[in-house]
Amino acid sequence: MRAPAEPTTALMLDLHRRMRAGARLARALAEAQQAFGATGDGPARATAAAFVCFGAG
């Protein structure tokens, strides 16, 4: 599956901002996805849901 550039960029910027603030990867991703899903349309929510964290994150 290809991830559309615009919503992916917004999600990743939010993810990295959360990590810089001290959140661990898994928590930062979950929070970014939740925030993104609350404000995005259907395709944007699907893009956010396409990313997962494996491991100790």
mmCIF file of the N, C-alpha and C atoms, coordinates in Angstrom:
data_MODEL
# 
_entry.id   MODEL 
# 
loop_
_atom_site.group_PDB 
_atom_site.id 
_atom_site.type_symbol 
_atom_site.label_atom_id 
_atom_site.label_alt_id 
_atom_site.label_comp_id 
_atom_site.label_asym_id 
_atom_site.label_entity_id 
_atom_site.label_seq_id 
_atom_site.pdbx_PDB_ins_code 
_atom_site.Cartn_x 
_atom_site.Cartn_y 
_atom_site.Cartn_z 
_atom_site.occupancy 
_atom_site.B_iso_or_equiv 
_atom_site.pdbx_formal_charge 
_atom_site.auth_seq_id 
_atom_site.auth_comp_id 
_atom_site.auth_asym_id 
_atom_site.auth_atom_id 
_atom_site.pdbx_PDB_model_num 
ATOM 1   N N  . MET A 1 1  ? 0.835   -1.174 0.000  1.00 0.00 ? 1  MET A N  1 
ATOM 2   C CA . MET A 1 1  ? 0.000   0.000  0.000  1.00 0.00 ? 1  MET A CA 1 
ATOM 3   C C  . MET A 1 1  ? 0.882   1.240  0.000  1.00 0.00 ? 1  MET A C  1 
ATOM 4   N N  . ARG A 1 2  ? 0.567   2.173  -0.824 1.00 0.00 ? 2  ARG A N  1 
ATOM 5   C CA . ARG A 1 2  ? 1.274   3.459  -0.833 1.00 0.00 ? 2  ARG A CA 1 
ATOM 6   C C  . ARG A 1 2  ? 0.613   4.398  0.162  1.00 0.00 ? 2  ARG A C  1 
ATOM 7   N N  . ALA A 1 3  ? 1.439   5.083  0.909  1.00 0.00 ? 3  ALA A N  1 
ATOM 8   C CA . ALA A 1 3  ? 0.924   6.080  1.853  1.00 0.00 ? 3  ALA A CA 1 
ATOM 9   C C  . ALA A 1 3  ? 0.985   7.443  1.183  1.00 0.00 ? 3  ALA A C  1 
ATOM 10  N N  . PRO A 1 4  ? -0.140  8.160  1.114  1.00 0.00 ? 4  PRO A N  1 
ATOM 11  C CA . PRO A 1 4  ? -0.144  9.483  0.490  1.00 0.00 ? 4  PRO A CA 1 
ATOM 12  C C  . PRO A 1 4  ? 0.807   10.434 1.208  1.00 0.00 ? 4  PRO A C  1 
ATOM 13  N N  . ALA A 1 5  ? 1.537   11.216 0.457  1.00 0.00 ? 5  ALA A N  1 
ATOM 14  C CA . ALA A 1 5  ? 2.595   12.064 1.015  1.00 0.00 ? 5  ALA A CA 1 
ATOM 15  C C  . ALA A 1 5  ? 2.089   13.114 2.001  1.00 0.00 ? 5  ALA A C  1 
ATOM 16  N N  . GLU A 1 6  ? 1.033   13.832 1.661  1.00 0.00 ? 6  GLU A N  1 
ATOM 17  C CA . GLU A 1 6  ? 0.603   14.943 2.517  1.00 0.00 ? 6  GLU A CA 1 
ATOM 18  C C  . GLU A 1 6  ? 0.159   14.487 3.909  1.00 0.00 ? 6  GLU A C  1 
ATOM 19  N N  . PRO A 1 7  ? -0.779  13.529 4.038  1.00 0.00 ? 7  PRO A N  1 
ATOM 20  C CA . PRO A 1 7  ? -1.155  13.120 5.391  1.00 0.00 ? 7  PRO A CA 1 
ATOM 21  C C  . PRO A 1 7  ? -0.034  12.382 6.118  1.00 0.00 ? 7  PRO A C  1 
ATOM 22  N N  . THR A 1 8  ? 0.796   11.644 5.385  1.00 0.00 ? 8  THR A N  1 
ATOM 23  C CA . THR A 1 8  ? 1.906   10.947 6.018  1.00 0.00 ? 8  THR A CA 1 
ATOM 24  C C  . THR A 1 8  ? 2.900   11.940 6.603  1.00 0.00 ? 8  THR A C  1 
ATOM 25  N N  . THR A 1 9  ? 3.195   12.997 5.867  1.00 0.00 ? 9  THR A N  1 
ATOM 26  C CA . THR A 1 9  ? 4.109   14.025 6.353  1.00 0.00 ? 9  THR A CA 1 
ATOM 27  C C  . THR A 1 9  ? 3.575   14.656 7.633  1.00 0.00 ? 9  THR A C  1 
ATOM 28  N N  . ALA A 1 10 ? 2.296   14.999 7.648  1.00 0.00 ? 10 ALA A N  1 
ATOM 29  C CA . ALA A 1 10 ? 1.698   15.608 8.840  1.00 0.00 ? 10 ALA A CA 1 
ATOM 30  C C  . ALA A 1 10 ? 1.772   14.665 10.031 1.00 0.00 ? 10 ALA A C  1 
ATOM 31  N N  . LEU A 1 11 ? 1.473   13.392 9.808  1.00 0.00 ? 11 LEU A N  1 
ATOM 32  C CA . LEU A 1 11 ? 1.525   12.399 10.887 1.00 0.00 ? 11 LEU A CA 1 
ATOM 33  C C  . LEU A 1 11 ? 2.942   12.247 11.416 1.00 0.00 ? 11 LEU A C  1 
ATOM 34  N N  . MET A 1 12 ? 3.918   12.152 10.519 1.00 0.00 ? 12 MET A N  1 
ATOM 35  C CA . MET A 1 12 ? 5.309   11.947 10.942 1.00 0.00 ? 12 MET A CA 1 
ATOM 36  C C  . MET A 1 12 ? 5.872   13.173 11.660 1.00 0.00 ? 12 MET A C  1 
ATOM 37  N N  . LEU A 1 13 ? 5.478   14.363 11.239 1.00 0.00 ? 13 LEU A N  1 
ATOM 38  C CA . LEU A 1 13 ? 5.918   15.566 11.945 1.00 0.00 ? 13 LEU A CA 1 
ATOM 39  C C  . LEU A 1 13 ? 5.379   15.575 13.373 1.00 0.00 ? 13 LEU A C  1 
ATOM 40  N N  . ASP A 1 14 ? 4.111   15.196 13.526 1.00 0.00 ? 14 ASP A N  1 
ATOM 41  C CA . ASP A 1 14 ? 3.519   15.121 14.865 1.00 0.00 ? 14 ASP A CA 1 
ATOM 42  C C  . ASP A 1 14 ? 4.209   14.041 15.691 1.00 0.00 ? 14 ASP A C  1 
ATOM 43  N N  . LEU A 1 15 ? 4.448   12.890 15.104 1.00 0.00 ? 15 LEU A N  1 
ATOM 44  C CA . LEU A 1 15 ? 5.134   11.785 15.790 1.00 0.00 ? 15 LEU A CA 1 
ATOM 45  C C  . LEU A 1 15 ? 6.506   12.241 16.302 1.00 0.00 ? 15 LEU A C  1 
ATOM 46  N N  . HIS A 1 16 ? 7.284   12.858 15.457 1.00 0.00 ? 16 HIS A N  1 
ATOM 47  C CA . HIS A 1 16 ? 8.626   13.283 15.859 1.00 0.00 ? 16 HIS A CA 1 
ATOM 48  C C  . HIS A 1 16 ? 8.603   14.423 16.878 1.00 0.00 ? 16 HIS A C  1 
ATOM 49  N N  . ARG A 1 17 ? 7.604   15.293 16.780 1.00 0.00 ? 17 ARG A N  1 
ATOM 50  C CA . ARG A 1 17 ? 7.469   16.344 17.791 1.00 0.00 ? 17 ARG A CA 1 
ATOM 51  C C  . ARG A 1 17 ? 7.199   15.720 19.169 1.00 0.00 ? 17 ARG A C  1 
ATOM 52  N N  . ARG A 1 18 ? 6.367   14.713 19.201 1.00 0.00 ? 18 ARG A N  1 
ATOM 53  C CA . ARG A 1 18 ? 6.055   14.026 20.460 1.00 0.00 ? 18 ARG A CA 1 
ATOM 54  C C  . ARG A 1 18 ? 7.282   13.295 21.007 1.00 0.00 ? 18 ARG A C  1 
ATOM 55  N N  . MET A 1 19 ? 8.064   12.704 20.122 1.00 0.00 ? 19 MET A N  1 
ATOM 56  C CA . MET A 1 19 ? 9.274   12.005 20.567 1.00 0.00 ? 19 MET A CA 1 
ATOM 57  C C  . MET A 1 19 ? 10.308  12.996 21.103 1.00 0.00 ? 19 MET A C  1 
ATOM 58  N N  . ARG A 1 20 ? 10.452  14.140 20.443 1.00 0.00 ? 20 ARG A N  1 
ATOM 59  C CA . ARG A 1 20 ? 11.373  15.171 20.941 1.00 0.00 ? 20 ARG A CA 1 
ATOM 60  C C  . ARG A 1 20 ? 10.948  15.671 22.320 1.00 0.00 ? 20 ARG A C  1 
ATOM 61  N N  . ALA A 1 21 ? 9.658   15.631 22.584 1.00 0.00 ? 21 ALA A N  1 
ATOM 62  C CA . ALA A 1 21 ? 9.132   16.075 23.878 1.00 0.00 ? 21 ALA A CA 1 
ATOM 63  C C  . ALA A 1 21 ? 9.312   15.003 24.955 1.00 0.00 ? 21 ALA A C  1 
ATOM 64  N N  . GLY A 1 22 ? 9.813   13.821 24.556 1.00 0.00 ? 22 GLY A N  1 
ATOM 65  C CA . GLY A 1 22 ? 10.120  12.795 25.544 1.00 0.00 ? 22 GLY A CA 1 
ATOM 66  C C  . GLY A 1 22 ? 9.300   11.521 25.480 1.00 0.00 ? 22 GLY A C  1 
ATOM 67  N N  . ALA A 1 23 ? 8.294   11.465 24.631 1.00 0.00 ? 23 ALA A N  1 
ATOM 68  C CA . ALA A 1 23 ? 7.489   10.250 24.526 1.00 0.00 ? 23 ALA A CA 1 
ATOM 69  C C  . ALA A 1 23 ? 8.279   9.152  23.822 1.00 0.00 ? 23 ALA A C  1 
ATOM 70  N N  . ARG A 1 24 ? 8.100   7.930  24.262 1.00 0.00 ? 24 ARG A N  1 
ATOM 71  C CA . ARG A 1 24 ? 8.719   6.800  23.564 1.00 0.00 ? 24 ARG A CA 1 
ATOM 72  C C  . ARG A 1 24 ? 7.967   6.552  22.264 1.00 0.00 ? 24 ARG A C  1 
ATOM 73  N N  . LEU A 1 25 ? 8.606   5.844  21.350 1.00 0.00 ? 25 LEU A N  1 
ATOM 74  C CA . LEU A 1 25 ? 8.070   5.667  19.998 1.00 0.00 ? 25 LEU A CA 1 
ATOM 75  C C  . LEU A 1 25 ? 6.638   5.151  19.986 1.00 0.00 ? 25 LEU A C  1 
ATOM 76  N N  . ALA A 1 26 ? 6.354   4.055  20.669 1.00 0.00 ? 26 ALA A N  1 
ATOM 77  C CA . ALA A 1 26 ? 5.013   3.463  20.615 1.00 0.00 ? 26 ALA A CA 1 
ATOM 78  C C  . ALA A 1 26 ? 3.957   4.438  21.127 1.00 0.00 ? 26 ALA A C  1 
ATOM 79  N N  . ARG A 1 27 ? 4.242   5.111  22.230 1.00 0.00 ? 27 ARG A N  1 
ATOM 80  C CA . ARG A 1 27 ? 3.297   6.083  22.809 1.00 0.00 ? 27 ARG A CA 1 
ATOM 81  C C  . ARG A 1 27 ? 3.132   7.266  21.860 1.00 0.00 ? 27 ARG A C  1 
ATOM 82  N N  . ALA A 1 28 ? 4.232   7.777  21.320 1.00 0.00 ? 28 ALA A N  1 
ATOM 83  C CA . ALA A 1 28 ? 4.173   8.921  20.417 1.00 0.00 ? 28 ALA A CA 1 
ATOM 84  C C  . ALA A 1 28 ? 3.355   8.584  19.176 1.00 0.00 ? 28 ALA A C  1 
ATOM 85  N N  . LEU A 1 29 ? 3.554   7.391  18.628 1.00 0.00 ? 29 LEU A N  1 
ATOM 86  C CA . LEU A 1 29 ? 2.799   6.988  17.440 1.00 0.00 ? 29 LEU A CA 1 
ATOM 87  C C  . LEU A 1 29 ? 1.317   6.867  17.762 1.00 0.00 ? 29 LEU A C  1 
ATOM 88  N N  . ALA A 1 30 ? 0.991   6.213  18.868 1.00 0.00 ? 30 ALA A N  1 
ATOM 89  C CA . ALA A 1 30 ? -0.417  6.039  19.241 1.00 0.00 ? 30 ALA A CA 1 
ATOM 90  C C  . ALA A 1 30 ? -1.101  7.385  19.445 1.00 0.00 ? 30 ALA A C  1 
ATOM 91  N N  . GLU A 1 31 ? -0.434  8.299  20.122 1.00 0.00 ? 31 GLU A N  1 
ATOM 92  C CA . GLU A 1 31 ? -1.029  9.614  20.368 1.00 0.00 ? 31 GLU A CA 1 
ATOM 93  C C  . GLU A 1 31 ? -1.164  10.416 19.077 1.00 0.00 ? 31 GLU A C  1 
ATOM 94  N N  . ALA A 1 32 ? -0.164  10.341 18.215 1.00 0.00 ? 32 ALA A N  1 
ATOM 95  C CA . ALA A 1 32 ? -0.235  11.052 16.943 1.00 0.00 ? 32 ALA A CA 1 
ATOM 96  C C  . ALA A 1 32 ? -1.365  10.487 16.081 1.00 0.00 ? 32 ALA A C  1 
ATOM 97  N N  . GLN A 1 33 ? -1.494  9.170  16.064 1.00 0.00 ? 33 GLN A N  1 
ATOM 98  C CA . GLN A 1 33 ? -2.569  8.546  15.290 1.00 0.00 ? 33 GLN A CA 1 
ATOM 99  C C  . GLN A 1 33 ? -3.932  8.948  15.839 1.00 0.00 ? 33 GLN A C  1 
ATOM 100 N N  . GLN A 1 34 ? -4.067  8.957  17.157 1.00 0.00 ? 34 GLN A N  1 
ATOM 101 C CA . GLN A 1 34 ? -5.340  9.326  17.759 1.00 0.00 ? 34 GLN A CA 1 
ATOM 102 C C  . GLN A 1 34 ? -5.702  10.772 17.421 1.00 0.00 ? 34 GLN A C  1 
ATOM 103 N N  . ALA A 1 35 ? -4.754  11.676 17.547 1.00 0.00 ? 35 ALA A N  1 
ATOM 104 C CA . ALA A 1 35 ? -4.996  13.082 17.224 1.00 0.00 ? 35 ALA A CA 1 
ATOM 105 C C  . ALA A 1 35 ? -5.311  13.244 15.744 1.00 0.00 ? 35 ALA A C  1 
ATOM 106 N N  . PHE A 1 36 ? -4.592  12.539 14.907 1.00 0.00 ? 36 PHE A N  1 
ATOM 107 C CA . PHE A 1 36 ? -4.779  12.629 13.466 1.00 0.00 ? 36 PHE A CA 1 
ATOM 108 C C  . PHE A 1 36 ? -6.145  12.091 13.075 1.00 0.00 ? 36 PHE A C  1 
ATOM 109 N N  . GLY A 1 37 ? -6.538  10.979 13.681 1.00 0.00 ? 37 GLY A N  1 
ATOM 110 C CA . GLY A 1 37 ? -7.834  10.376 13.380 1.00 0.00 ? 37 GLY A CA 1 
ATOM 111 C C  . GLY A 1 37 ? -8.997  11.244 13.793 1.00 0.00 ? 37 GLY A C  1 
ATOM 112 N N  . ALA A 1 38 ? -8.808  12.028 14.840 1.00 0.00 ? 38 ALA A N  1 
ATOM 113 C CA . ALA A 1 38 ? -9.879  12.892 15.331 1.00 0.00 ? 38 ALA A CA 1 
ATOM 114 C C  . ALA A 1 38 ? -10.126 14.069 14.398 1.00 0.00 ? 38 ALA A C  1 
ATOM 115 N N  . THR A 1 39 ? -9.110  14.472 13.654 1.00 0.00 ? 39 THR A N  1 
ATOM 116 C CA . THR A 1 39 ? -9.246  15.650 12.803 1.00 0.00 ? 39 THR A CA 1 
ATOM 117 C C  . THR A 1 39 ? -9.253  15.325 11.306 1.00 0.00 ? 39 THR A C  1 
ATOM 118 N N  . GLY A 1 40 ? -8.783  14.140 10.929 1.00 0.00 ? 40 GLY A N  1 
ATOM 119 C CA . GLY A 1 40 ? -8.658  13.813 9.505  1.00 0.00 ? 40 GLY A CA 1 
ATOM 120 C C  . GLY A 1 40 ? -9.908  13.200 8.918  1.00 0.00 ? 40 GLY A C  1 
ATOM 121 N N  . ASP A 1 41 ? -9.958  13.148 7.587  1.00 0.00 ? 41 ASP A N  1 
ATOM 122 C CA . ASP A 1 41 ? -11.061 12.501 6.900  1.00 0.00 ? 41 ASP A CA 1 
ATOM 123 C C  . ASP A 1 41 ? -10.786 10.998 6.811  1.00 0.00 ? 41 ASP A C  1 
ATOM 124 N N  . GLY A 1 42 ? -11.641 10.257 6.137  1.00 0.00 ? 42 GLY A N  1 
ATOM 125 C CA . GLY A 1 42 ? -11.494 8.813  6.029  1.00 0.00 ? 42 GLY A CA 1 
ATOM 126 C C  . GLY A 1 42 ? -10.137 8.365  5.497  1.00 0.00 ? 42 GLY A C  1 
ATOM 127 N N  . PRO A 1 43 ? -9.690  8.877  4.344  1.00 0.00 ? 43 PRO A N  1 
ATOM 128 C CA . PRO A 1 43 ? -8.383  8.480  3.831  1.00 0.00 ? 43 PRO A CA 1 
ATOM 129 C C  . PRO A 1 43 ? -7.235  8.868  4.763  1.00 0.00 ? 43 PRO A C  1 
ATOM 130 N N  . ALA A 1 44 ? -7.337  9.991  5.431  1.00 0.00 ? 44 ALA A N  1 
ATOM 131 C CA . ALA A 1 44 ? -6.286  10.405 6.359  1.00 0.00 ? 44 ALA A CA 1 
ATOM 132 C C  . ALA A 1 44 ? -6.232  9.454  7.544  1.00 0.00 ? 44 ALA A C  1 
ATOM 133 N N  . ARG A 1 45 ? -7.382  9.048  8.052  1.00 0.00 ? 45 ARG A N  1 
ATOM 134 C CA . ARG A 1 45 ? -7.418  8.086  9.166  1.00 0.00 ? 45 ARG A CA 1 
ATOM 135 C C  . ARG A 1 45 ? -6.832  6.752  8.727  1.00 0.00 ? 45 ARG A C  1 
ATOM 136 N N  . ALA A 1 46 ? -7.125  6.337  7.509  1.00 0.00 ? 46 ALA A N  1 
ATOM 137 C CA . ALA A 1 46 ? -6.577  5.079  7.003  1.00 0.00 ? 46 ALA A CA 1 
ATOM 138 C C  . ALA A 1 46 ? -5.062  5.167  6.889  1.00 0.00 ? 46 ALA A C  1 
ATOM 139 N N  . THR A 1 47 ? -4.553  6.315  6.481  1.00 0.00 ? 47 THR A N  1 
ATOM 140 C CA . THR A 1 47 ? -3.107  6.513  6.403  1.00 0.00 ? 47 THR A CA 1 
ATOM 141 C C  . THR A 1 47 ? -2.489  6.390  7.782  1.00 0.00 ? 47 THR A C  1 
ATOM 142 N N  . ALA A 1 48 ? -3.079  7.027  8.775  1.00 0.00 ? 48 ALA A N  1 
ATOM 143 C CA . ALA A 1 48 ? -2.549  6.976  10.137 1.00 0.00 ? 48 ALA A CA 1 
ATOM 144 C C  . ALA A 1 48 ? -2.555  5.548  10.660 1.00 0.00 ? 48 ALA A C  1 
ATOM 145 N N  . ALA A 1 49 ? -3.596  4.797  10.347 1.00 0.00 ? 49 ALA A N  1 
ATOM 146 C CA . ALA A 1 49 ? -3.719  3.422  10.835 1.00 0.00 ? 49 ALA A CA 1 
ATOM 147 C C  . ALA A 1 49 ? -2.724  2.475  10.169 1.00 0.00 ? 49 ALA A C  1 
ATOM 148 N N  . ALA A 1 50 ? -2.133  2.893  9.060  1.00 0.00 ? 50 ALA A N  1 
ATOM 149 C CA . ALA A 1 50 ? -1.223  2.017  8.325  1.00 0.00 ? 50 ALA A CA 1 
ATOM 150 C C  . ALA A 1 50 ? 0.135   1.862  9.016  1.00 0.00 ? 50 ALA A C  1 
ATOM 151 N N  . PHE A 1 51 ? 0.429   2.685  10.005 1.00 0.00 ? 51 PHE A N  1 
ATOM 152 C CA . PHE A 1 51 ? 1.735   2.642  10.673 1.00 0.00 ? 51 PHE A CA 1 
ATOM 153 C C  . PHE A 1 51 ? 1.621   1.920  12.004 1.00 0.00 ? 51 PHE A C  1 
ATOM 154 N N  . VAL A 1 52 ? 2.574   1.017  12.260 1.00 0.00 ? 52 VAL A N  1 
ATOM 155 C CA . VAL A 1 52 ? 2.585   0.255  13.508 1.00 0.00 ? 52 VAL A CA 1 
ATOM 156 C C  . VAL A 1 52 ? 3.996   0.292  14.090 1.00 0.00 ? 52 VAL A C  1 
ATOM 157 N N  . CYS A 1 53 ? 4.078   0.031  15.368 1.00 0.00 ? 53 CYS A N  1 
ATOM 158 C CA . CYS A 1 53 ? 5.354   -0.025 16.059 1.00 0.00 ? 53 CYS A CA 1 
ATOM 159 C C  . CYS A 1 53 ? 5.571   -1.437 16.576 1.00 0.00 ? 53 CYS A C  1 
ATOM 160 N N  . PHE A 1 54 ? 6.673   -2.052 16.231 1.00 0.00 ? 54 PHE A N  1 
ATOM 161 C CA . PHE A 1 54 ? 7.027   -3.380 16.713 1.00 0.00 ? 54 PHE A CA 1 
ATOM 162 C C  . PHE A 1 54 ? 8.216   -3.268 17.654 1.00 0.00 ? 54 PHE A C  1 
ATOM 163 N N  . GLY A 1 55 ? 8.252   -4.112 18.652 1.00 0.00 ? 55 GLY A N  1 
ATOM 164 C CA . GLY A 1 55 ? 9.405   -4.131 19.541 1.00 0.00 ? 55 GLY A CA 1 
ATOM 165 C C  . GLY A 1 55 ? 9.186   -3.333 20.805 1.00 0.00 ? 55 GLY A C  1 
ATOM 166 N N  . ALA A 1 56 ? 10.274  -2.916 21.409 1.00 0.00 ? 56 ALA A N  1 
ATOM 167 C CA . ALA A 1 56 ? 10.224  -2.268 22.715 1.00 0.00 ? 56 ALA A CA 1 
ATOM 168 C C  . ALA A 1 56 ? 9.709   -0.845 22.650 1.00 0.00 ? 56 ALA A C  1 
ATOM 169 N N  . GLY A 1 57 ? 9.753   -0.202 21.477 1.00 0.00 ? 57 GLY A N  1 
ATOM 170 C CA . GLY A 1 57 ? 9.306   1.141  21.204 1.00 0.00 ? 57 GLY A CA 1 
ATOM 171 C C  . GLY A 1 57 ? 8.777   1.881  22.346 1.00 0.00 ? 57 GLY A C  1 
# 
